[in-house]
Amino acid sequence: MKEKNFQLKTGWKHWDTYLSKYVNKKVNILEIGCYQGEATSWFLNNLCKNVNSRVYAVDTWGGSAEYLNINLSQHANINFSQIEKDFDKKILETKRERQVIKMKMTSYEALLKLNEKKMKFDIIFIDASHESKDVLTDAILSWEILKNNGTLIFDDYEWEILNKTYYRPKIAIDSFINIFINNIEILYQGWQMILRKKTDISNKPKMDIYYYLQESFRSYQLPDEFIDLSKYVTNYKIKLKFSREVPKFRKELGYNDDCKKNLKFYSHYKKDHEFFNNFVNYDLTRLLRYIEPDKMDRLVDLLTIKNKINRKNNSYKQSYNKSFSIYDFIGSNNEINAIEAIANIEKLKAYPKKEELSYLNFSYGNEYMNSKVKKFIKFKLEPVKKIHFFEINLGRNKSNKEDTFIKTEFKNIYDVLSVSKKIKTKIDIINICLEGDSLFYSIIFALLSQEIGGTVIINCDNLLTKFSAQILWILKKYYNKLYIGNYDSDIMIYSTIKIIAGDFKGIEDKELDELLDIAYKLTEYNPEFNKVNNNYHYLESIITVPSKYNKMLLRFITQIKKYNENRNKLIQKNQEIYKSIINYLEYDIDTKIKKNMMKKLISQKQSNVFYNWISKHGILDYIK
């Protein structure tokens, strides 16, 4: 049978209302400032019928500020010794004196002792010194020993005897409530203030959103990591398996719930034009933006500061001229990925060291942009002096050059073979930049067109499927060097993966024919591989690995997993920062000044990232 709630009717109206729930229960009560014991008696008579209940009575019985520092007639001749005797007498009259623990000391001393003993109280009544600093100290120290759902009572909330408002209890009580507001329910406010302590662990102190975003964005650094897969010796046998279902992402390759959320967010970003435009509006489609004329002043300032520090020169004019040389070289340049890839293969020593070499670029730029790529190759890849430059232009830019082939996409194996035959020569460095499900065709093209000792750079969206890991395993058989990493120039809410395979060993005709047979079958099923429909067939698996290579394969997959996990953390961090910035700029109620400061910070950060990027990849050294 459910117990009925007992309602006190003592005439102490608000105490009757809010303290009746403690009747007949074992309670611990702390009274700070007892005077003659009127409230102490009330507690004993009404809430301490359970013999295990206790009242801790704290007082000096020596007076406080309102008695000692004020010459009021009603307080002038108070005998505090008699006050204490009156208290003791009142307690005896309740016949519950054994339930009282008398603590004759200051509230500060008593609260320190009780905190040290880790005591916990159901009710705390504060009615000691009324000077604001003392009230606030009592409140804070009491809060630590008040139970969750316990009741805290302040007496004399509206007391005004002290001459200045900052001395009075009200300012201390209001301050206390404002500080602990997430854990307080105000039950009653009048001459007294009655509060309930509530647990709200979700509301931990947090940095203001503007300063949080500012700090997150300012401290962000581009990653500098390649996973080296060069040490692995690989082999395989063809065993083809098609599926009508989209290949599953694999846990053993680093796929997890966070990765799933990242991919979902990216898909939403690609499909929702309004959502996408929010990022465009604030220059957040990628962290490393192509430099634009309105960012030039910032770059000039950066160059001037850096040059002064490095003591190269201290001329603002020199910095200004150099800035425009950088802008001419790479500003609004669609070949920024190609320039980064060239710098990467130089750093990794993954390119053929020849005075004369051929370079094939899958390009989105025009002839002028590609002429810059040629010059950078000569500067960066020693000892190159002459370049045979081939271009497959993905942007439909017209060209009259014989060595330029306009091709918007590889739809199937016949397109791959057509372009490979047109080149009529083997290529030293191939930079393949294709969109969509093109990894297999990219590798077929490389194996058909690569010169011995050459290098291929391939873009792909992910390495989370069994098939993608097998592709890398196949690639490693024919190249001595193999690396995977991110494009700095493309890191934002997602990042393109960069595969670099160097020192091509060659491939036997029989093995190449086996891979071409797979490509023919894939074309038979899917005449245009990027046009997915209900009849689409996916390559789920294409090889098996001889048993003696199983341990090697396991270590190989473990390294890919490590890369995928690190990449996923980076993407997750980016998405969190950028989503928060968009929400702040679009929806958060904050001052216009702060929002303008955030926009300025975005611009400054992008300029800094751009400066770091051109330094990291040797472009500053190239621009004399």
VOGU-3710 file (C-alpha; in Angstrom, 3 decimals, decimal comma):
1> mkeknfqlkt> 0,000/0,000/0,000  1,383/3,381/-1,033  2,360/5,601/1,905  0,468/8,905/2,079  2,486/12,109/2,153  2,215/13,716/5,590  1,586/17,489/5,605  2,915/19,557/8,516  0,657/22,276/9,912  2,870/24,096/12,381
11> gwkhwdtyls> 2,166/27,624/11,180  5,636/27,884/9,618  3,962/28,110/6,234  6,819/27,546/3,761  8,668/25,071/5,964  5,418/23,107/6,323  5,128/23,065/2,509  8,674/22,096/1,536  9,934/20,098/4,541  6,951/17,795/5,178
21> kyvnkkvnil> 8,539/15,154/2,934  11,178/14,514/5,625  8,697/13,615/8,377  9,287/10,165/9,937  12,457/9,657/7,907  16,018/9,469/9,100  17,412/12,914/8,334  20,621/14,833/8,889  20,034/18,545/9,459  22,657/21,276/9,644
31> eigcyqgeat> 21,741/24,613/11,198  24,323/27,390/10,769  23,532/30,171/13,214  21,193/28,950/15,969  20,837/31,940/18,330  18,199/30,969/20,938  17,281/27,678/19,238  13,872/28,508/17,821  14,528/26,820/14,452  16,510/24,038/16,154
41> swflnnlckn> 13,489/23,206/18,296  11,259/23,180/15,225  13,533/20,696/13,483  13,670/18,428/16,566  9,950/18,510/17,233  8,773/18,018/13,658  11,465/16,243/11,644  13,418/14,211/14,186  10,891/11,660/15,381  13,141/8,981/13,938
51> vnsrvyavdt> 15,653/8,428/16,759  18,514/8,177/14,227  17,888/11,673/12,915  20,414/14,342/13,906  20,636/18,134/14,066  24,114/19,702/13,883  23,877/23,088/15,582  26,654/25,558/14,652  27,093/28,912/16,408  29,751/30,876/18,295
61> wggsaeylni> 27,118/32,366/20,579  29,371/35,423/20,463  27,571/37,543/17,888  28,455/38,526/14,313  28,731/41,672/12,207  25,197/42,861/12,658  25,612/42,701/16,437  29,231/43,714/16,950  29,658/46,433/14,309  26,320/48,202/14,552
71> nlsqhaninf> 25,214/50,357/17,459  21,490/49,684/17,424  19,524/50,096/20,628  17,821/46,733/20,282  21,191/44,973/20,044  23,355/47,138/22,253  22,944/45,216/25,520  22,665/41,635/24,248  24,122/39,077/26,651  25,297/36,256/24,370
81> sqiekdfdkk> 26,162/34,066/27,319  22,488/34,150/28,260  21,496/33,516/24,638  23,451/30,264/24,676  21,780/29,218/27,968  18,379/29,924/26,406  19,377/27,707/23,453  20,378/24,833/25,744  17,136/25,142/27,704  15,003/25,036/24,562
91> iletkrerqv> 16,751/21,914/23,365  16,152/20,165/26,718  12,459/21,056/26,491  12,173/19,055/23,247  13,451/15,948/25,107  15,551/15,187/22,012  18,830/16,670/23,261  20,672/13,429/22,432  19,900/14,040/18,779  21,720/17,386/18,782
101> ikmkmtsyea> 25,430/17,758/18,009  26,431/21,162/19,251  29,389/22,751/17,442  30,467/25,921/19,238  32,726/27,507/16,620  32,567/29,709/13,554  30,590/28,453/10,589  33,804/28,403/8,539  35,544/26,108/11,044  32,514/23,836/11,350
111> llklnekkmk> 31,954/23,541/7,610  35,600/22,698/7,011  35,376/19,900/9,596  32,139/18,543/8,163  33,545/18,654/4,635  36,688/16,891/5,797  34,557/14,116/7,331  32,513/14,001/4,096  29,266/14,369/5,993  26,037/14,622/3,995
121> fdiifidash> 22,888/16,522/5,001  19,263/16,456/3,896  18,545/20,002/5,097  20,895/22,940/5,655  19,620/26,188/7,154  21,947/29,227/6,866  21,269/32,018/9,372  24,709/33,016/10,691  26,637/36,187/9,838  24,588/38,308/7,438
131> eskdvltdai> 27,608/39,954/5,835  27,661/39,019/2,136  31,160/37,497/2,062  30,281/35,234/4,999  26,928/34,221/3,512  28,588/33,275/0,216  31,323/31,297/2,002  28,732/29,425/4,099  26,662/28,677/0,983  29,525/27,283/-1,093
141> lsweilknng> 30,918/25,128/1,712  27,407/23,905/2,581  26,648/22,986/-1,023  29,398/20,376/-1,032  27,848/18,488/1,890  24,180/18,862/0,878  22,731/15,665/-0,571  21,309/15,565/-4,072  17,623/16,556/-3,784  18,474/18,094/-0,416
151> tlifddyewe> 17,011/21,437/0,749  19,025/24,595/1,362  17,360/27,476/3,212  18,704/31,031/3,471  17,202/33,284/6,112  16,878/37,074/5,787  17,247/37,221/1,988  15,809/40,751/1,916  17,611/41,955/5,069  18,831/45,592/4,587
161> ilnktyyrpk> 20,294/46,747/7,912  23,889/47,003/6,605  24,419/50,332/4,845  25,761/49,142/1,477  24,032/46,654/-0,813  27,298/44,808/-1,402  27,457/43,977/2,335  23,946/42,489/2,463  22,911/38,800/2,168  20,937/39,278/-1,070
171> iaidsfinif> 23,931/39,910/-3,308  25,678/36,789/-1,951  22,600/34,581/-2,339  21,910/35,863/-5,872  25,542/35,280/-6,831  25,458/31,773/-5,412  22,281/30,937/-7,358  23,742/32,329/-10,592  26,891/30,248/-10,165  25,058/26,990/-9,390
181> innieilyqg> 21,965/27,656/-11,505  22,203/24,339/-13,414  21,947/22,436/-10,138  19,323/24,563/-8,389  15,559/24,589/-8,292  14,139/27,644/-6,511  11,229/26,423/-4,379  10,394/29,719/-2,674  11,664/33,289/-2,728  10,643/35,878/-0,169
191> wqmilrkktd> 12,137/36,835/3,161  13,666/33,423/3,006  15,087/31,619/-0,046  14,408/27,870/-0,250  16,314/25,822/-2,822  16,466/22,190/-3,934  19,775/20,717/-5,047  19,290/18,833/-8,279  21,733/16,648/-10,182  22,418/17,782/-13,720
201> isnkpkmdiy> 25,624/16,178/-14,908  24,847/17,085/-18,523  25,431/20,754/-17,853  29,157/20,805/-17,263  30,980/24,114/-17,673  31,775/24,699/-21,337  33,783/27,241/-23,217  31,671/29,917/-24,907  30,889/28,682/-28,438  32,684/31,576/-30,113
211> yylqesfrsy> 35,916/31,036/-28,170  35,632/27,261/-28,555  35,347/27,563/-32,321  38,071/30,179/-32,402  40,461/27,928/-30,476  39,542/24,779/-32,452  39,975/26,493/-35,792  43,115/28,404/-34,869  44,910/25,314/-33,488  44,039/23,098/-36,480
221> qlpdefidls> 47,062/21,840/-38,438  47,274/19,997/-41,731  48,367/16,379/-41,163  51,711/15,193/-42,448  51,500/11,453/-42,744  52,060/8,743/-45,333  51,674/5,051/-44,636  54,602/3,189/-46,204  53,612/-0,190/-47,668  56,861/-0,637/-49,608
231> kyvtnykikl> 58,272/-3,476/-47,488  55,573/-6,003/-48,412  56,201/-8,774/-50,944  52,898/-9,712/-52,572  51,487/-12,362/-54,862  47,991/-13,448/-55,907  45,808/-15,672/-58,058  42,799/-14,390/-59,957  39,458/-15,422/-58,494  36,680/-13,161/-59,665
241> kfsrevpkfr> 33,505/-12,507/-57,691  30,806/-10,047/-58,750  27,937/-8,896/-56,550  24,680/-7,024/-57,154  25,018/-5,424/-53,733  27,234/-2,475/-52,909  30,464/-3,861/-51,373  30,415/-3,666/-47,597  32,876/-1,545/-45,694  34,991/-3,766/-43,465
251> kelgynddck> 35,733/-3,488/-39,760  39,146/-5,056/-40,294  39,960/-2,054/-42,526  38,881/0,523/-39,926  35,165/0,949/-40,618  33,158/1,806/-37,482  30,132/3,830/-36,329  32,040/7,113/-36,424  33,150/6,399/-39,974  29,524/5,652/-40,877
261> knlkfyshyk> 28,450/9,053/-39,499  31,210/10,812/-41,433  30,151/9,204/-44,708  26,493/10,019/-44,030  27,363/13,651/-43,384  29,442/13,819/-46,577  26,610/12,289/-48,608  24,205/14,890/-47,210  26,707/17,615/-48,021  26,965/16,442/-51,646
271> kdheffnnfv> 23,207/16,092/-52,210  21,760/19,064/-50,320  22,527/22,197/-52,334  21,402/24,576/-49,599  23,588/22,799/-47,064  26,498/22,815/-49,525  26,028/26,523/-50,252  26,405/27,353/-46,561  29,959/26,031/-46,746  30,612/27,867/-50,011
281> nydltrllry> 29,332/31,137/-48,542  31,966/31,037/-45,815  34,814/29,614/-47,935  34,640/26,321/-46,045  34,310/23,885/-48,955  37,949/23,125/-48,206  40,391/24,487/-45,665  43,084/25,189/-48,240  41,400/27,584/-50,654  42,809/28,634/-53,983
291> iepdkmdrlv> 44,243/32,050/-53,220  42,038/34,889/-54,425  42,833/38,572/-54,995  40,956/39,677/-51,871  43,262/37,459/-49,780  46,453/38,974/-51,193  46,989/41,554/-48,438  46,945/38,821/-45,817  49,537/36,802/-47,746  51,733/39,878/-48,157
301> dlltiknkin> 51,603/40,455/-44,393  52,515/36,820/-43,729  55,461/36,906/-46,123  56,721/40,168/-44,599  56,542/38,788/-41,050  58,194/35,495/-41,987  60,923/37,216/-43,978  61,720/39,520/-41,084  61,975/36,567/-38,717  64,183/34,646/-41,135
311> rknnsykqsy> 66,122/37,814/-41,990  65,858/37,066/-45,702  64,644/40,584/-46,374  62,574/43,158/-44,607  61,073/44,865/-47,607  57,296/45,091/-47,769  57,659/45,748/-51,505  59,602/42,505/-51,970  56,915/40,606/-50,070  54,235/42,262/-52,184
321> nksfsiydfi> 55,966/41,280/-55,424  56,542/37,729/-54,210  52,883/37,435/-53,213  51,769/38,271/-56,727  54,277/35,777/-58,138  52,698/33,126/-55,908  49,241/34,222/-57,020  50,300/34,024/-60,674  51,715/30,537/-60,098  48,974/28,951/-58,061
331> gsnneinaie> 46,121/31,381/-57,475  42,795/29,900/-58,687  44,841/27,034/-60,153  42,922/23,829/-60,793  46,227/21,934/-60,840  46,953/22,460/-57,150  46,637/18,683/-56,552  49,166/17,917/-59,276  51,669/20,380/-57,776  51,255/18,811/-54,343
341> aianieklka> 51,711/15,306/-55,781  54,962/16,345/-57,493  56,263/17,688/-54,182  55,231/14,407/-52,487  57,058/12,096/-54,887  60,168/14,258/-54,550  60,054/14,038/-50,759  59,448/10,271/-50,849  62,176/9,811/-53,516  59,571/7,895/-55,504
351> ypkkeelsyl> 60,276/9,103/-59,050  62,670/8,116/-61,863  65,835/10,218/-61,757  66,221/11,067/-65,409  67,202/14,189/-67,320  64,412/13,570/-69,820  61,098/12,155/-68,694  57,457/11,911/-69,745  54,583/13,112/-67,583  50,876/12,412/-68,075
361> nfsygneymn> 48,401/14,624/-66,244  44,670/14,047/-65,892  43,867/17,734/-65,873  41,005/20,065/-64,963  43,046/23,129/-65,930  43,963/24,897/-69,122  47,237/25,017/-71,032  48,511/27,987/-69,045  47,963/26,163/-65,746  49,668/23,040/-67,076
371> skvkkfikfk> 52,641/25,087/-68,246  53,190/25,966/-64,560  53,115/22,262/-63,669  55,859/21,598/-66,237  58,084/24,342/-64,823  57,570/23,061/-61,277  58,546/19,512/-62,316  61,835/20,810/-63,732  62,512/22,723/-60,528  61,482/19,990/-58,095
381> lepvkkihff> 62,510/16,683/-59,677  66,256/16,751/-60,151  67,937/16,072/-62,590  65,017/16,617/-65,016  65,800/19,064/-67,830  63,320/18,082/-70,518  59,659/17,008/-70,163  57,323/15,335/-72,635  53,984/16,484/-71,272  50,761/14,614/-72,007
391> einlgrnksn> 47,345/15,785/-70,894  43,987/14,090/-70,588  41,768/17,088/-70,073  38,763/16,416/-67,852  37,463/19,967/-68,055  36,703/20,004/-71,784  39,208/22,810/-72,385  40,101/23,043/-76,053  43,679/22,552/-77,151  45,461/22,351/-80,501
401> kedtfiktef> 48,508/20,541/-79,099  49,203/17,083/-80,494  50,095/15,676/-77,072  46,777/16,714/-75,500  43,848/14,299/-75,431  40,435/15,605/-74,474  38,566/12,944/-72,531  35,998/13,694/-69,853  35,858/10,253/-68,223  36,808/6,595/-68,483
411> kniydvlsvs> 33,433/4,925/-68,961  34,779/1,421/-69,595  37,841/-0,618/-70,587  37,569/0,467/-74,225  38,120/4,088/-73,207  41,166/3,008/-71,182  42,639/1,101/-74,148  41,853/3,912/-76,582  43,720/6,550/-74,599  46,613/4,217/-73,803
421> kkiktkidii> 47,098/3,476/-77,539  46,942/7,156/-78,511  49,862/7,978/-76,234  52,121/5,613/-78,253  54,816/5,637/-75,581  55,379/4,519/-72,028  55,052/7,239/-69,365  57,485/7,906/-66,507  55,039/9,734/-64,202  51,260/9,296/-64,439
431> niclegdslf> 48,956/11,466/-62,348  45,450/9,972/-62,529  42,585/12,062/-61,214  39,213/10,424/-61,882  35,917/10,672/-60,022  33,643/7,844/-58,975  34,291/4,095/-58,902  37,428/4,273/-61,074  40,167/2,655/-58,984  40,344/-0,571/-61,001
441> ysiifallsq> 40,396/1,216/-64,369  43,051/3,621/-63,036  45,344/0,735/-62,172  44,733/-1,009/-65,515  45,656/2,225/-67,275  48,836/2,554/-65,198  49,938/-1,029/-65,874  49,308/-0,549/-69,615  51,073/2,798/-69,890  53,845/2,870/-67,246
451> eiggtviinc> 57,546/2,996/-68,112  59,880/0,701/-66,159  61,056/2,558/-63,051  58,118/4,941/-63,351  55,630/6,334/-60,834  51,834/6,519/-60,726  49,717/8,775/-58,494  46,086/7,686/-58,153  43,169/9,349/-56,381  40,436/7,346/-54,662
461> dnlltkfsaq> 37,564/8,023/-52,255  38,121/5,243/-49,714  40,051/2,090/-48,880  37,382/0,440/-46,742  36,321/-2,482/-48,958  37,917/-5,874/-49,447  38,245/-5,061/-53,146  40,154/-1,781/-52,505  42,661/-3,567/-50,249  43,129/-6,234/-52,957
471> ilwilkkyyn> 43,822/-3,508/-55,535  46,679/-2,177/-53,379  47,992/-5,727/-52,931  48,010/-6,204/-56,735  49,662/-2,809/-57,278  52,451/-3,616/-54,820  53,440/-6,698/-56,834  54,473/-4,511/-59,753  55,938/-1,499/-57,925  58,788/-1,530/-55,410
481> klyignydsd> 57,435/1,508/-53,554  53,879/2,047/-52,323  52,480/4,843/-50,115  49,011/6,044/-49,126  48,152/9,458/-47,688  45,768/12,424/-47,841  45,770/15,388/-50,166  46,501/18,492/-48,077  44,808/20,538/-50,783  41,562/18,605/-50,495
491> imiystikii> 41,139/18,126/-46,749  37,881/19,444/-45,386  34,743/17,556/-44,419  36,087/14,676/-46,462  39,516/13,989/-47,957  40,689/12,381/-51,170  43,154/9,524/-50,750  46,445/9,702/-52,601  48,081/6,418/-53,664  51,689/6,735/-54,805
501> agdfkgiedk> 53,348/3,714/-56,414  56,974/4,119/-57,529  59,747/2,187/-59,258  57,597/0,132/-61,641  59,032/-3,399/-62,123  56,924/-4,342/-65,144  54,161/-6,929/-65,575  54,109/-10,177/-67,538  51,751/-10,311/-70,507  49,854/-13,250/-68,998
511> eldelldiay> 49,132/-11,392/-65,753  48,129/-8,236/-67,625  45,774/-10,278/-69,832  44,138/-11,799/-66,726  43,467/-8,319/-65,326  42,186/-7,136/-68,710  39,769/-10,089/-68,810  38,294/-8,818/-65,523  37,971/-5,357/-67,077  36,183/-6,773/-70,143
521> klteynpefn> 33,726/-8,655/-67,923  33,156/-5,531/-65,848  32,443/-3,549/-69,036  30,083/-6,282/-70,233  28,077/-5,997/-67,020  28,402/-2,220/-66,693  28,999/-0,466/-70,054  29,340/2,839/-68,195  30,801/2,161/-64,763  29,715/5,462/-63,177
531> kvnnnyhyle> 26,040/5,028/-64,121  24,769/2,846/-61,295  21,361/1,222/-61,839  19,400/-1,824/-60,753  21,439/-4,029/-63,094  24,789/-2,785/-61,842  27,410/-5,392/-60,925  30,071/-4,601/-58,349  33,509/-6,146/-58,086  33,423/-7,700/-54,638
541> siitvpskyn> 36,660/-9,672/-54,877  39,136/-10,394/-57,657  41,976/-12,421/-56,132  42,973/-15,027/-53,595  46,302/-15,030/-51,811  48,557/-18,138/-51,583  48,652/-19,444/-48,013  52,323/-18,589/-47,452  51,426/-14,905/-47,916  48,561/-14,910/-45,373
551> kmllrfitqi> 50,565/-13,424/-42,487  52,021/-10,805/-44,800  48,520/-9,917/-46,015  47,281/-9,596/-42,421  50,044/-7,095/-41,598  49,346/-5,284/-44,870  45,640/-4,918/-43,971  46,531/-3,818/-40,423  48,529/-0,897/-41,830  45,676/0,116/-44,132
561> kkynenrnkl> 43,370/-0,039/-41,115  45,712/2,262/-39,175  45,664/4,749/-42,028  41,860/4,600/-42,330  41,404/5,124/-38,574  43,704/8,164/-38,550  41,994/9,580/-41,634  38,586/8,998/-40,071  39,599/10,885/-36,901  40,811/13,775/-39,020
571> iqknqeiyks> 37,578/13,908/-41,028  35,501/13,665/-37,858  37,400/16,548/-36,282  36,975/18,631/-39,436  33,265/17,913/-39,676  32,681/18,829/-36,039  34,561/22,125/-36,388  32,963/23,089/-39,685  29,403/22,093/-38,725  29,776/24,127/-35,539
581> iinyleydid> 31,049/27,132/-37,469  28,157/26,952/-39,951  25,598/26,586/-37,140  27,191/29,492/-35,293  27,272/31,798/-38,304  23,822/30,829/-39,574  21,710/30,224/-36,501  23,399/31,127/-33,215  22,173/34,272/-31,485  25,328/36,247/-30,923
591> tkikknmmkk> 26,660/39,681/-31,631  27,286/40,783/-35,195  30,785/41,827/-34,134  31,676/38,303/-33,005  30,314/36,768/-36,203  32,352/39,187/-38,305  35,392/38,302/-36,209  34,743/34,619/-36,923  34,583/35,294/-40,672  37,840/37,210/-40,419
601> lisqkqsnvf> 39,393/34,312/-38,492  38,371/31,887/-41,273  40,094/34,102/-43,811  43,205/34,457/-41,648  43,386/30,711/-40,999  43,073/29,907/-44,678  45,858/32,368/-45,468  48,039/30,772/-42,787  47,289/27,266/-44,067  48,051/28,429/-47,597
611> ynwiskhgil> 51,376/29,893/-46,464  52,261/26,666/-44,612  51,284/24,642/-47,680  53,471/26,615/-50,121  56,338/26,387/-47,604  55,899/22,655/-47,001  55,850/21,777/-50,697  58,759/23,981/-51,746  56,762/26,593/-53,655  58,293/29,474/-51,699
621> dyik> 61,720/28,287/-52,773  60,499/28,002/-56,359  59,139/31,561/-56,422  62,311/33,626/-56,329
//
